[in-house]
Amino acid sequence: MKLTNANRDGTLFTFEDNSNPNSNVYTDFLVQNNIPLKRNTAYQLSFSVRGTGTIVTYVYGNSSSGKYVDNGHWWGLTNQWQEFQQYLPPESVPLNANFNFRSATNCSGEVTNLKLTPVE
């Protein structure tokens, strides 16, 4: 996993972005490319996070039908730990997925237990 503007301590990642929120430029904190996922399988993205601002997660790539899919989702942060989950139905799951955890506004915080798991 590639880290930018983030630090890793075991499974805990700390992140911070102080860029201009009106610039429409997003900062990627965690990036993982070419995640091999199973065909015709639903997945769940889950993680625990606390902080300030808004982050966005992207699971994207080409689906089994060859169609490009982008499962972007925005998450508002608080100072308390929150558990987030996003269900990805089989038709929206890319076969070789890419994943980005990025800023959507000025934000900072910590994220842990980041998982993309099949739903059997």
MOPAC internal coordinates of N, CA, C and O (Angstrom, degrees):
PM7 1SCF
backbone

  N    0.0000 0     0.00 0     0.00 0    0    0    0
  C    1.4507 1     0.00 0     0.00 0    1    0    0
  C    1.5210 1   108.09 1     0.00 0    2    1    0
  O    1.2310 1   120.81 1   -48.48 1    3    2    1
  N    1.3015 1   116.05 1   131.52 1    3    2    1
  C    1.4543 1   122.19 1   179.43 1    5    3    2
  C    1.5318 1   109.13 1   -87.76 1    6    5    3
  O    1.2310 1   120.48 1   -45.93 1    7    6    5
  N    1.3211 1   116.69 1   134.07 1    7    6    5
  C    1.4622 1   122.13 1   178.75 1    9    7    6
  C    1.5259 1   109.86 1  -111.48 1   10    9    7
  O    1.2310 1   120.52 1   -45.90 1   11   10    9
  N    1.3254 1   116.61 1   134.10 1   11   10    9
  C    1.4552 1   121.86 1   171.05 1   13   11   10
  C    1.5244 1   106.71 1  -137.07 1   14   13   11
  O    1.2310 1   119.67 1   -47.17 1   15   14   13
  N    1.3001 1   118.23 1   132.83 1   15   14   13
  C    1.4686 1   123.04 1  -176.74 1   17   15   14
  C    1.5214 1   111.75 1    53.66 1   18   17   15
  O    1.2310 1   120.80 1  -148.96 1   19   18   17
  N    1.3246 1   116.08 1    31.04 1   19   18   17
  C    1.4661 1   121.32 1   177.89 1   21   19   18
  C    1.5224 1   108.24 1  -143.22 1   22   21   19
  O    1.2310 1   120.88 1   -26.00 1   23   22   21
  N    1.3106 1   115.92 1   154.00 1   23   22   21
  C    1.4612 1   122.34 1   176.09 1   25   23   22
  C    1.5157 1   108.03 1  -123.93 1   26   25   23
  O    1.2310 1   120.99 1   -31.73 1   27   26   25
  N    1.3255 1   115.71 1   148.27 1   27   26   25
  C    1.4633 1   120.29 1  -177.96 1   29   27   26
  C    1.5172 1   110.52 1  -118.13 1   30   29   27
  O    1.2310 1   121.15 1   -45.42 1   31   30   29
  N    1.3386 1   115.41 1   134.58 1   31   30   29
  C    1.4527 1   122.65 1   173.01 1   33   31   30
  C    1.5247 1   106.15 1  -133.45 1   34   33   31
  O    1.2310 1   120.36 1   -88.03 1   35   34   33
  N    1.3276 1   116.91 1    91.97 1   35   34   33
  C    1.4614 1   120.95 1  -174.11 1   37   35   34
  C    1.5116 1   109.64 1    68.77 1   38   37   35
  O    1.2310 1   120.26 1    60.77 1   39   38   37
  N    1.3412 1   117.12 1  -119.23 1   39   38   37
  C    1.4665 1   120.80 1   178.55 1   41   39   38
  C    1.5276 1   112.42 1   -99.43 1   42   41   39
  O    1.2310 1   120.26 1  -175.70 1   43   42   41
  N    1.3310 1   117.10 1     4.30 1   43   42   41
  C    1.4635 1   121.89 1   179.03 1   45   43   42
  C    1.5267 1   109.32 1   -98.09 1   46   45   43
  O    1.2310 1   120.93 1   -52.89 1   47   46   45
  N    1.3307 1   115.82 1   127.11 1   47   46   45
  C    1.4620 1   121.66 1   176.57 1   49   47   46
  C    1.5166 1   108.39 1  -114.57 1   50   49   47
  O    1.2310 1   119.90 1   -47.04 1   51   50   49
  N    1.3133 1   117.80 1   132.96 1   51   50   49
  C    1.4588 1   121.59 1   172.50 1   53   51   50
  C    1.5240 1   107.51 1  -106.62 1   54   53   51
  O    1.2310 1   120.53 1   -36.96 1   55   54   53
  N    1.3197 1   116.59 1   143.04 1   55   54   53
  C    1.4628 1   120.68 1  -176.64 1   57   55   54
  C    1.5217 1   110.61 1  -139.93 1   58   57   55
  O    1.2310 1   121.37 1   -24.53 1   59   58   57
  N    1.3364 1   114.99 1   155.47 1   59   58   57
  C    1.4596 1   120.63 1   178.52 1   61   59   58
  C    1.5101 1   109.69 1  -158.50 1   62   61   59
  O    1.2310 1   120.75 1   -45.40 1   63   62   61
  N    1.3315 1   116.17 1   134.60 1   63   62   61
  C    1.4582 1   122.49 1   176.45 1   65   63   62
  C    1.5143 1   108.18 1  -138.64 1   66   65   63
  O    1.2310 1   120.56 1   -58.83 1   67   66   65
  N    1.3174 1   116.54 1   121.17 1   67   66   65
  C    1.4602 1   121.35 1   179.49 1   69   67   66
  C    1.5226 1   111.68 1  -116.06 1   70   69   67
  O    1.2310 1   120.22 1  -155.36 1   71   70   69
  N    1.3497 1   117.18 1    24.64 1   71   70   69
  C    1.4583 1   119.56 1  -179.64 1   73   71   70
  C    1.5253 1   110.47 1   -72.37 1   74   73   71
  O    1.2310 1   120.76 1   -13.41 1   75   74   73
  N    1.3014 1   116.15 1   166.59 1   75   74   73
  C    1.4551 1   122.49 1  -179.30 1   77   75   74
  C    1.5260 1   109.88 1   -64.54 1   78   77   75
  O    1.2310 1   119.33 1   -62.43 1   79   78   77
  N    1.3336 1   118.89 1   117.57 1   79   78   77
  C    1.4722 1   120.27 1  -176.93 1   81   79   78
  C    1.5235 1   113.53 1   -66.58 1   82   81   79
  O    1.2310 1   119.67 1   165.05 1   83   82   81
  N    1.3247 1   118.23 1   -14.95 1   83   82   81
  C    1.4595 1   121.36 1  -179.90 1   85   83   82
  C    1.5196 1   112.81 1   -94.07 1   86   85   83
  O    1.2310 1   120.06 1  -175.90 1   87   86   85
  N    1.3320 1   117.50 1     4.10 1   87   86   85
  C    1.4594 1   120.36 1  -175.10 1   89   87   86
  C    1.5212 1   113.21 1   -86.02 1   90   89   87
  O    1.2310 1   119.77 1   170.11 1   91   90   89
  N    1.3475 1   118.05 1    -9.89 1   91   90   89
  C    1.4647 1   122.59 1  -175.73 1   93   91   90
  C    1.5229 1   112.48 1    57.50 1   94   93   91
  O    1.2310 1   120.35 1  -154.19 1   95   94   93
  N    1.3144 1   116.94 1    25.81 1   95   94   93
  C    1.4607 1   122.15 1   174.32 1   97   95   94
  C    1.5213 1   106.88 1  -109.25 1   98   97   95
  O    1.2310 1   120.93 1   -58.49 1   99   98   97
  N    1.3335 1   115.83 1   121.51 1   99   98   97
  C    1.4509 1   120.98 1  -178.52 1  101   99   98
  C    1.5183 1   110.34 1   -97.43 1  102  101   99
  O    1.2310 1   120.57 1   -35.05 1  103  102  101
  N    1.3169 1   116.52 1   144.95 1  103  102  101
  C    1.4587 1   121.82 1   175.89 1  105  103  102
  C    1.5180 1   108.83 1  -102.49 1  106  105  103
  O    1.2310 1   120.51 1   -56.69 1  107  106  105
  N    1.3362 1   116.62 1   123.31 1  107  106  105
  C    1.4548 1   121.02 1   175.04 1  109  107  106
  C    1.5255 1   108.84 1   -83.49 1  110  109  107
  O    1.2310 1   120.48 1   -48.68 1  111  110  109
  N    1.3413 1   116.69 1   131.32 1  111  110  109
  C    1.4558 1   121.65 1   177.04 1  113  111  110
  C    1.5200 1   111.21 1   -96.88 1  114  113  111
  O    1.2310 1   120.46 1   134.50 1  115  114  113
  N    1.3206 1   116.73 1   -45.50 1  115  114  113
  C    1.4586 1   122.70 1  -179.35 1  117  115  114
  C    1.5254 1   107.81 1  -128.38 1  118  117  115
  O    1.2310 1   120.64 1   -46.31 1  119  118  117
  N    1.3199 1   116.38 1   133.69 1  119  118  117
  C    1.4603 1   121.18 1  -179.99 1  121  119  118
  C    1.5185 1   108.43 1  -136.00 1  122  121  119
  O    1.2310 1   120.70 1   -49.77 1  123  122  121
  N    1.3209 1   116.27 1   130.23 1  123  122  121
  C    1.4620 1   121.40 1   174.03 1  125  123  122
  C    1.5281 1   107.08 1  -132.89 1  126  125  123
  O    1.2310 1   120.59 1   -55.84 1  127  126  125
  N    1.3211 1   116.48 1   124.16 1  127  126  125
  C    1.4583 1   121.25 1  -179.39 1  129  127  126
  C    1.5201 1   111.19 1  -107.84 1  130  129  127
  O    1.2310 1   121.43 1   -24.94 1  131  130  129
  N    1.3318 1   114.87 1   155.06 1  131  130  129
  C    1.4667 1   123.26 1   173.86 1  133  131  130
  C    1.5255 1   113.80 1    56.15 1  134  133  131
  O    1.2310 1   120.56 1  -128.15 1  135  134  133
  N    1.3403 1   116.54 1    51.85 1  135  134  133
  C    1.4603 1   121.90 1   175.38 1  137  135  134
  C    1.5351 1   107.25 1   -82.19 1  138  137  135
  O    1.2310 1   119.42 1   -64.10 1  139  138  137
  N    1.3306 1   118.72 1   115.90 1  139  138  137
  C    1.4699 1   119.03 1  -178.61 1  141  139  138
  C    1.5308 1   111.00 1   -76.18 1  142  141  139
  O    1.2310 1   120.56 1   -62.59 1  143  142  141
  N    1.3267 1   116.53 1   117.41 1  143  142  141
  C    1.4512 1   121.54 1   179.74 1  145  143  142
  C    1.5295 1   109.54 1  -111.60 1  146  145  143
  O    1.2310 1   120.63 1   -20.88 1  147  146  145
  N    1.3300 1   116.40 1   159.12 1  147  146  145
  C    1.4621 1   122.09 1  -177.33 1  149  147  146
  C    1.5241 1   110.84 1   -81.68 1  150  149  147
  O    1.2310 1   121.18 1   -39.00 1  151  150  149
  N    1.3045 1   115.35 1   141.00 1  151  150  149
  C    1.4604 1   122.23 1   176.99 1  153  151  150
  C    1.5352 1   109.57 1   -66.80 1  154  153  151
  O    1.2310 1   120.32 1   -36.21 1  155  154  153
  N    1.3412 1   117.00 1   143.79 1  155  154  153
  C    1.4718 1   124.31 1   176.20 1  157  155  154
  C    1.5283 1   113.37 1    56.64 1  158  157  155
  O    1.2310 1   120.52 1  -144.34 1  159  158  157
  N    1.3132 1   116.62 1    35.66 1  159  158  157
  C    1.4685 1   122.13 1  -179.95 1  161  159  158
  C    1.5220 1   109.51 1  -125.78 1  162  161  159
  O    1.2310 1   120.49 1   -44.41 1  163  162  161
  N    1.3242 1   116.68 1   135.59 1  163  162  161
  C    1.4594 1   121.47 1   173.65 1  165  163  162
  C    1.5324 1   108.34 1   -79.88 1  166  165  163
  O    1.2310 1   120.68 1   -27.01 1  167  166  165
  N    1.3260 1   116.31 1   152.99 1  167  166  165
  C    1.4656 1   121.71 1   178.41 1  169  167  166
  C    1.5162 1   109.77 1  -131.48 1  170  169  167
  O    1.2310 1   121.63 1   -20.52 1  171  170  169
  N    1.3087 1   114.48 1   159.48 1  171  170  169
  C    1.4539 1   120.73 1   174.54 1  173  171  170
  C    1.5224 1   108.72 1  -127.84 1  174  173  171
  O    1.2310 1   121.42 1   -53.80 1  175  174  173
  N    1.3182 1   114.89 1   126.20 1  175  174  173
  C    1.4528 1   121.70 1   172.28 1  177  175  174
  C    1.5211 1   106.22 1   -92.29 1  178  177  175
  O    1.2310 1   120.06 1   -50.56 1  179  178  177
  N    1.3228 1   117.49 1   129.44 1  179  178  177
  C    1.4582 1   120.19 1   178.64 1  181  179  178
  C    1.5243 1   109.66 1  -141.77 1  182  181  179
  O    1.2310 1   121.19 1   -29.86 1  183  182  181
  N    1.3253 1   115.32 1   150.14 1  183  182  181
  C    1.4597 1   121.26 1   177.22 1  185  183  182
  C    1.5187 1   109.62 1  -167.33 1  186  185  183
  O    1.2310 1   121.04 1   -16.73 1  187  186  185
  N    1.3271 1   115.61 1   163.27 1  187  186  185
  C    1.4669 1   123.51 1   173.98 1  189  187  186
  C    1.5189 1   106.77 1  -112.70 1  190  189  187
  O    1.2310 1   120.42 1   -42.58 1  191  190  189
  N    1.3277 1   116.79 1   137.42 1  191  190  189
  C    1.4639 1   119.79 1  -176.42 1  193  191  190
  C    1.5308 1   109.75 1  -150.34 1  194  193  191
  O    1.2310 1   121.52 1   -29.26 1  195  194  193
  N    1.3069 1   114.69 1   150.74 1  195  194  193
  C    1.4624 1   121.48 1   169.67 1  197  195  194
  C    1.5171 1   106.96 1  -145.18 1  198  197  195
  O    1.2310 1   120.64 1   -25.89 1  199  198  197
  N    1.3400 1   116.39 1   154.11 1  199  198  197
  C    1.4509 1   119.99 1   179.75 1  201  199  198
  C    1.5049 1   111.53 1   156.14 1  202  201  199
  O    1.2310 1   121.09 1    24.20 1  203  202  201
  N    1.3230 1   115.52 1  -155.80 1  203  202  201
  C    1.4665 1   122.21 1   179.36 1  205  203  202
  C    1.5172 1   108.55 1  -130.36 1  206  205  203
  O    1.2310 1   121.16 1   -29.84 1  207  206  205
  N    1.3263 1   115.39 1   150.16 1  207  206  205
  C    1.4595 1   120.56 1   178.07 1  209  207  206
  C    1.5146 1   111.96 1    94.18 1  210  209  207
  O    1.2310 1   120.99 1    21.92 1  211  210  209
  N    1.3204 1   115.72 1  -158.08 1  211  210  209
  C    1.4556 1   122.90 1  -177.53 1  213  211  210
  C    1.5156 1   109.59 1  -132.69 1  214  213  211
  O    1.2310 1   120.99 1   -44.27 1  215  214  213
  N    1.3185 1   115.71 1   135.73 1  215  214  213
  C    1.4573 1   120.88 1   175.32 1  217  215  214
  C    1.5234 1   108.25 1  -117.35 1  218  217  215
  O    1.2310 1   121.14 1   -15.76 1  219  218  217
  N    1.3232 1   115.43 1   164.24 1  219  218  217
  C    1.4541 1   120.53 1   177.29 1  221  219  218
  C    1.5259 1   108.23 1  -134.84 1  222  221  219
  O    1.2310 1   120.77 1   -41.68 1  223  222  221
  N    1.3283 1   116.14 1   138.32 1  223  222  221
  C    1.4572 1   120.97 1   176.73 1  225  223  222
  C    1.5261 1   108.03 1  -111.41 1  226  225  223
  O    1.2310 1   120.85 1   -38.30 1  227  226  225
  N    1.3273 1   115.98 1   141.70 1  227  226  225
  C    1.4557 1   122.04 1   177.56 1  229  227  226
  C    1.5169 1   109.54 1  -126.83 1  230  229  227
  O    1.2310 1   120.54 1   -52.41 1  231  230  229
  N    1.3185 1   116.58 1   127.59 1  231  230  229
  C    1.4632 1   122.72 1   166.14 1  233  231  230
  C    1.5203 1   103.37 1  -117.26 1  234  233  231
  O    1.2310 1   120.02 1   -64.55 1  235  234  233
  N    1.3275 1   117.58 1   115.45 1  235  234  233
  C    1.4583 1   119.33 1  -170.69 1  237  235  234
  C    1.5204 1   111.60 1  -145.26 1  238  237  235
  O    1.2310 1   121.12 1   -17.24 1  239  238  237
  N    1.3150 1   115.46 1   162.76 1  239  238  237
  C    1.4550 1   123.16 1   178.97 1  241  239  238
  C    1.5167 1   109.81 1   148.44 1  242  241  239
  O    1.2310 1   119.97 1    14.84 1  243  242  241
  N    1.3345 1   117.67 1  -165.16 1  243  242  241
  C    1.4617 1   122.42 1  -179.58 1  245  243  242
  C    1.5197 1   110.82 1   -92.90 1  246  245  243
  O    1.2310 1   120.72 1   -48.06 1  247  246  245
  N    1.3428 1   116.24 1   131.94 1  247  246  245
  C    1.4660 1   121.40 1   179.35 1  249  247  246
  C    1.5225 1   110.05 1   -78.62 1  250  249  247
  O    1.2310 1   120.32 1    -1.63 1  251  250  249
  N    1.3309 1   117.00 1   178.37 1  251  250  249
  C    1.4651 1   121.33 1  -179.37 1  253  251  250
  C    1.5252 1   111.79 1   -62.63 1  254  253  251
  O    1.2310 1   119.95 1   155.78 1  255  254  253
  N    1.3352 1   117.70 1   -24.22 1  255  254  253
  C    1.4665 1   120.76 1   177.77 1  257  255  254
  C    1.5292 1   111.54 1   -83.68 1  258  257  255
  O    1.2310 1   120.42 1   178.30 1  259  258  257
  N    1.3317 1   116.81 1    -1.70 1  259  258  257
  C    1.4596 1   120.94 1  -177.77 1  261  259  258
  C    1.5188 1   113.18 1    88.08 1  262  261  259
  O    1.2310 1   120.39 1   175.23 1  263  262  261
  N    1.3308 1   116.87 1    -4.77 1  263  262  261
  C    1.4585 1   121.90 1   179.77 1  265  263  262
  C    1.5280 1   109.96 1   -77.83 1  266  265  263
  O    1.2310 1   120.55 1   -43.64 1  267  266  265
  N    1.3301 1   116.55 1   136.36 1  267  266  265
  C    1.4622 1   121.58 1   176.18 1  269  267  266
  C    1.5266 1   108.91 1   -73.82 1  270  269  267
  O    1.2310 1   120.13 1   -48.22 1  271  270  269
  N    1.3247 1   117.35 1   131.78 1  271  270  269
  C    1.4623 1   121.91 1   177.61 1  273  271  270
  C    1.5294 1   109.76 1  -125.31 1  274  273  271
  O    1.2310 1   121.00 1   -32.72 1  275  274  273
  N    1.3030 1   115.69 1   147.28 1  275  274  273
  C    1.4615 1   122.72 1  -178.80 1  277  275  274
  C    1.5189 1   107.50 1  -136.33 1  278  277  275
  O    1.2310 1   120.42 1   -76.04 1  279  278  277
  N    1.3321 1   116.79 1   103.96 1  279  278  277
  C    1.4595 1   121.91 1  -178.48 1  281  279  278
  C    1.5247 1   111.03 1   -94.65 1  282  281  279
  O    1.2310 1   120.40 1  -126.92 1  283  282  281
  N    1.3259 1   116.85 1    53.08 1  283  282  281
  C    1.4597 1   120.33 1   179.10 1  285  283  282
  C    1.5217 1   111.27 1   -69.67 1  286  285  283
  O    1.2310 1   120.78 1   -39.95 1  287  286  285
  N    1.3322 1   116.11 1   140.05 1  287  286  285
  C    1.4651 1   120.80 1   179.32 1  289  287  286
  C    1.5294 1   109.32 1  -144.96 1  290  289  287
  O    1.2310 1   120.63 1   -43.61 1  291  290  289
  N    1.3249 1   116.40 1   136.39 1  291  290  289
  C    1.4620 1   122.69 1  -177.98 1  293  291  290
  C    1.5210 1   109.97 1   -97.68 1  294  293  291
  O    1.2310 1   120.64 1   -40.17 1  295  294  293
  N    1.3414 1   116.39 1   139.83 1  295  294  293
  C    1.4596 1   122.32 1  -177.48 1  297  295  294
  C    1.5332 1   108.82 1  -130.95 1  298  297  295
  O    1.2310 1   120.29 1   -55.14 1  299  298  297
  N    1.3366 1   117.06 1   124.86 1  299  298  297
  C    1.4641 1   121.96 1   174.87 1  301  299  298
  C    1.5203 1   109.93 1   -85.61 1  302  301  299
  O    1.2310 1   120.05 1   -44.47 1  303  302  301
  N    1.3197 1   117.52 1   135.53 1  303  302  301
  C    1.4624 1   121.96 1  -175.60 1  305  303  302
  C    1.5266 1   111.95 1  -101.27 1  306  305  303
  O    1.2310 1   121.10 1   -27.20 1  307  306  305
  N    1.3339 1   115.51 1   152.80 1  307  306  305
  C    1.4654 1   122.64 1   172.06 1  309  307  306
  C    1.5264 1   107.44 1  -131.78 1  310  309  307
  O    1.2310 1   120.62 1    -8.90 1  311  310  309
  N    1.3149 1   116.42 1   171.10 1  311  310  309
  C    1.4659 1   120.38 1   179.75 1  313  311  310
  C    1.5260 1   112.73 1   -73.30 1  314  313  311
  O    1.2310 1   120.02 1   167.36 1  315  314  313
  N    1.3338 1   117.57 1   -12.64 1  315  314  313
  C    1.4569 1   121.81 1   178.08 1  317  315  314
  C    1.5315 1   109.72 1   -93.70 1  318  317  315
  O    1.2310 1   120.34 1   -33.00 1  319  318  317
  N    1.3273 1   116.96 1   147.00 1  319  318  317
  C    1.4623 1   120.13 1   175.97 1  321  319  318
  C    1.5244 1   109.24 1   -60.59 1  322  321  319
  O    1.2310 1   120.93 1   -46.47 1  323  322  321
  N    1.3258 1   115.83 1   133.53 1  323  322  321
  C    1.4592 1   122.92 1   176.12 1  325  323  322
  C    1.5171 1   109.26 1  -125.99 1  326  325  323
  O    1.2310 1   120.81 1   -34.99 1  327  326  325
  N    1.3166 1   116.07 1   145.01 1  327  326  325
  C    1.4600 1   121.93 1   174.99 1  329  327  326
  C    1.5248 1   106.99 1  -100.13 1  330  329  327
  O    1.2310 1   120.24 1   -53.69 1  331  330  329
  N    1.3348 1   117.15 1   126.31 1  331  330  329
  C    1.4531 1   121.39 1   178.21 1  333  331  330
  C    1.5125 1   109.64 1  -118.03 1  334  333  331
  O    1.2310 1   121.09 1   -36.28 1  335  334  333
  N    1.3251 1   115.53 1   143.72 1  335  334  333
  C    1.4631 1   121.69 1   176.21 1  337  335  334
  C    1.5184 1   108.94 1  -139.93 1  338  337  335
  O    1.2310 1   121.21 1   -39.45 1  339  338  337
  N    1.3270 1   115.29 1   140.55 1  339  338  337
  C    1.4573 1   121.03 1   175.30 1  341  339  338
  C    1.5209 1   108.34 1  -132.08 1  342  341  339
  O    1.2310 1   120.41 1   -56.13 1  343  342  341
  N    1.3240 1   116.83 1   123.87 1  343  342  341
  C    1.4551 1   122.62 1   179.29 1  345  343  342
  C    1.5263 1   109.08 1   -87.50 1  346  345  343
  O    1.2310 1   120.57 1   -48.89 1  347  346  345
  N    1.3419 1   116.51 1   131.11 1  347  346  345
  C    1.4524 1   122.28 1   178.19 1  349  347  346
  C    1.5307 1   108.19 1  -114.96 1  350  349  347
  O    1.2310 1   119.70 1   -73.24 1  351  350  349
  N    1.3451 1   118.18 1   106.76 1  351  350  349
  C    1.4596 1   119.87 1  -179.04 1  353  351  350
  C    1.5267 1   111.04 1   -66.25 1  354  353  351
  O    1.2310 1   120.26 1   -23.21 1  355  354  353
  N    1.3418 1   117.12 1   156.79 1  355  354  353
  C    1.4741 1   120.53 1  -174.53 1  357  355  354
  C    1.5250 1   114.29 1   -52.24 1  358  357  355
  O    1.2310 1   120.11 1   141.66 1  359  358  357
  N    1.3381 1   117.40 1   -38.34 1  359  358  357
  C    1.4670 1   119.47 1  -177.01 1  361  359  358
  C    1.5292 1   113.17 1   -70.86 1  362  361  359
  O    1.2310 1   119.99 1   166.80 1  363  362  361
  N    1.3310 1   117.63 1   -13.20 1  363  362  361
  C    1.4612 1   119.87 1   179.80 1  365  363  362
  C    1.5254 1   112.46 1  -109.92 1  366  365  363
  O    1.2310 1   120.20 1  -166.34 1  367  366  365
  N    1.3386 1   117.22 1    13.66 1  367  366  365
  C    1.4599 1   120.73 1  -178.54 1  369  367  366
  C    1.5248 1   110.11 1   -97.72 1  370  369  367
  O    1.2310 1   119.69 1   -60.77 1  371  370  369
  N    1.3279 1   118.20 1   119.23 1  371  370  369
  C    1.4627 1   119.97 1   176.59 1  373  371  370
  C    1.5237 1   111.30 1   -72.04 1  374  373  371
  O    1.2310 1   120.21 1   -31.31 1  375  374  373
  N    1.3193 1   117.21 1   148.69 1  375  374  373
  C    1.4640 1   120.29 1  -178.91 1  377  375  374
  C    1.5271 1   112.06 1   -73.54 1  378  377  375
  O    1.2310 1   120.07 1   135.32 1  379  378  377
  N    1.3022 1   117.47 1   -44.68 1  379  378  377
  C    1.4717 1   121.59 1   172.56 1  381  379  378
  C    1.5186 1   106.22 1  -113.30 1  382  381  379
  O    1.2310 1   121.29 1   -93.07 1  383  382  381
  N    1.3123 1   115.14 1    86.93 1  383  382  381
  C    1.4589 1   121.20 1  -172.13 1  385  383  382
  C    1.5277 1   111.51 1   -76.04 1  386  385  383
  O    1.2310 1   122.16 1   -28.52 1  387  386  385
  N    1.3064 1   113.46 1   151.48 1  387  386  385
  C    1.4539 1   122.12 1   167.82 1  389  387  386
  C    1.5177 1   106.38 1  -116.80 1  390  389  387
  O    1.2310 1   120.53 1   -30.89 1  391  390  389
  N    1.3271 1   116.59 1   149.11 1  391  390  389
  C    1.4625 1   121.07 1  -177.45 1  393  391  390
  C    1.5240 1   109.21 1  -132.96 1  394  393  391
  O    1.2310 1   120.75 1   -46.00 1  395  394  393
  N    1.3262 1   116.17 1   134.00 1  395  394  393
  C    1.4639 1   122.45 1   174.13 1  397  395  394
  C    1.5239 1   108.53 1  -130.48 1  398  397  395
  O    1.2310 1   120.75 1   -43.78 1  399  398  397
  N    1.3158 1   116.16 1   136.22 1  399  398  397
  C    1.4608 1   124.44 1   172.02 1  401  399  398
  C    1.5164 1   103.50 1  -115.92 1  402  401  399
  O    1.2310 1   119.80 1   -66.74 1  403  402  401
  N    1.3360 1   118.00 1   113.26 1  403  402  401
  C    1.4662 1   119.64 1  -169.54 1  405  403  402
  C    1.5191 1   112.75 1  -139.09 1  406  405  403
  O    1.2310 1   121.48 1   -11.66 1  407  406  405
  N    1.3165 1   114.77 1   168.34 1  407  406  405
  C    1.4598 1   120.70 1   177.31 1  409  407  406
  C    1.5204 1   109.42 1   -78.99 1  410  409  407
  O    1.2310 1   120.44 1   -34.47 1  411  410  409
  N    1.3238 1   116.76 1   145.53 1  411  410  409
  C    1.4537 1   122.08 1   170.97 1  413  411  410
  C    1.5254 1   109.59 1  -114.49 1  414  413  411
  O    1.2310 1   120.97 1   158.16 1  415  414  413
  N    1.3385 1   115.75 1   -21.84 1  415  414  413
  C    1.4665 1   123.41 1   174.63 1  417  415  414
  C    1.5224 1   105.60 1  -142.91 1  418  417  415
  O    1.2310 1   120.48 1    -1.91 1  419  418  417
  N    1.3228 1   116.69 1   178.09 1  419  418  417
  C    1.4616 1   118.02 1   170.01 1  421  419  418
  C    1.5107 1   107.09 1   -56.36 1  422  421  419
  O    1.2310 1   119.91 1   -52.24 1  423  422  421
  N    1.3191 1   117.78 1   127.76 1  423  422  421
  C    1.4511 1   119.06 1  -176.85 1  425  423  422
  C    1.5155 1   110.80 1  -154.55 1  426  425  423
  O    1.2310 1   121.84 1   -17.21 1  427  426  425
  N    1.3101 1   114.09 1   162.79 1  427  426  425
  C    1.4606 1   121.36 1   174.15 1  429  427  426
  C    1.5168 1   106.93 1  -157.29 1  430  429  427
  O    1.2310 1   121.07 1   -22.66 1  431  430  429
  N    1.3279 1   115.56 1   157.34 1  431  430  429
  C    1.4487 1   118.20 1   178.51 1  433  431  430
  C    1.5053 1   113.02 1   162.16 1  434  433  431
  O    1.2310 1   121.83 1    19.50 1  435  434  433
  N    1.3310 1   114.09 1  -160.50 1  435  434  433
  C    1.4573 1   122.37 1  -178.86 1  437  435  434
  C    1.5212 1   108.77 1  -134.77 1  438  437  435
  O    1.2310 1   120.67 1   -36.65 1  439  438  437
  N    1.3293 1   116.32 1   143.35 1  439  438  437
  C    1.4602 1   121.41 1   176.38 1  441  439  438
  C    1.5215 1   108.42 1  -134.34 1  442  441  439
  O    1.2310 1   120.76 1   -37.41 1  443  442  441
  N    1.3285 1   116.16 1   142.59 1  443  442  441
  C    1.4550 1   121.27 1   178.96 1  445  443  442
  C    1.5299 1   108.67 1  -147.70 1  446  445  443
  O    1.2310 1   120.84 1    -7.84 1  447  446  445
  N    1.3351 1   116.01 1   172.16 1  447  446  445
  C    1.4735 1   122.52 1   178.98 1  449  447  446
  C    1.5187 1   112.22 1    55.19 1  450  449  447
  O    1.2310 1   120.12 1  -142.18 1  451  450  449
  N    1.3224 1   117.37 1    37.82 1  451  450  449
  C    1.4604 1   122.77 1  -179.91 1  453  451  450
  C    1.5248 1   108.80 1   -76.14 1  454  453  451
  O    1.2310 1   120.54 1   -61.76 1  455  454  453
  N    1.3590 1   116.57 1   118.24 1  455  454  453
  C    1.4660 1   121.16 1  -175.56 1  457  455  454
  C    1.5230 1   110.09 1  -141.03 1  458  457  455
  O    1.2310 1   121.40 1   -34.97 1  459  458  457
  N    1.3265 1   114.93 1   145.03 1  459  458  457
  C    1.4552 1   123.15 1   169.94 1  461  459  458
  C    1.5289 1   105.04 1  -124.67 1  462  461  459
  O    1.2310 1   120.53 1   -77.72 1  463  462  461
  N    1.3409 1   116.60 1   102.28 1  463  462  461
  C    1.4554 1   121.22 1  -171.40 1  465  463  462
  C    1.5177 1   112.23 1  -120.95 1  466  465  463
  O    1.2310 1   120.24 1   -33.19 1  467  466  465
  N    1.3395 1   117.15 1   146.81 1  467  466  465
  C    1.4612 1   119.75 1   176.77 1  469  467  466
  C    1.5146 1   111.62 1   -69.62 1  470  469  467
  O    1.2310 1   120.85 1   -35.05 1  471  470  469
  N    1.3313 1   115.99 1   144.95 1  471  470  469
  C    1.4566 1   122.36 1   175.68 1  473  471  470
  C    1.5217 1   105.78 1  -103.62 1  474  473  471
  O    1.2310 1   120.74 1   -71.11 1  475  474  473
  N    1.3055 1   116.19 1   108.89 1  475  474  473
  C    1.4772 1   121.29 1  -175.81 1  477  475  474
  C    1.5065 1   110.96 1   -91.64 1  478  477  475
  O    1.2310 1   120.10 1   180.00 1  479  478  477

